[in-house]
């Protein structure tokens, strides 16, 4: 029982521990650099931008908005397994590479991962066709489906990287396919 409690605690704390990175980066950015220290994916920039971009935000509001959605979606994926959670991160980062290579503008923020988590959660139920994951997908669709139009450029406000959202979503769908295939 003690092991189960430790495992549950670690699972619940994982997204919060990950959030220490962007919150720490934003604190350093605001306190020492006046909001000018961003770590985006830049066209023609280093590939390290693919890995730093999710942890860099434009300001506190940007970070808070992403954090408030990141935590519950992370917990929902972690209900399935840490392996699935890792698959989403890998899928999101893999799908960010073409954006880094060919998209003409830089982007940053945790929203690509948020949309990856969303894509995974929406797709996994339909792929596995198990009652528990179908219910999960439906609940997520009802709760978060209103943000899906922002995957399209004409529904995204100016300055918002719809391509970052769409590539993240595709990475989550890719992870769902990989994990559903593995569970067969």
C-alpha positions, 0 to 999 in steps of 0.5 A: 500500500505504501508503494502505491501511495508513493507511486500516486504521489510521484505521478501527481507531482510530475507535471508540477515538477516539470512546471518548475522549469518554465516558471523558473525560466520566466522568473529569471527572464522577468527579473534579470532580462526584463522579459527579453530572454526567450528560448524559442524555436527559430527558423535557421536556429539551433535544434536546441530550440525544439527542446527549450521552446516549450519552457519559454513564454512571452510573459506571466499571462502566457505561462499561467494560461498554459500551466492551468491547462497543462496540469489537468491534461497531464494528469489525465494522460498519467492516469493511463501511464507514465509511458504514454505521457513520455510518448506524448512528449516524444511525439510533440518534440518529433513533430516540432522538428519540421516546424523548426526546419521549414516554418518561417517564424519562431514560436515558444510556449507549453501550448504545443505540449498542451495540444499534444496531450489533448490530441492524445486524449481525444484519439486514444479512446477511439483507437483502443475502443475500451469503455474507460478510454472512450469515456475519457476521450468524450469527457476531454472533448466536452471539456476542452473541445472549444479550443480545437478551432485554434488549430486552424490559422484563421481562428488563431489570434495574431501572434499565436503560433497555430502551427505550434498548436497543430504540430503538437496536436499531431504529435499527441495523435502520433503518440496515441497511435503508437501506444494503442498499437503497442497495447494490442 
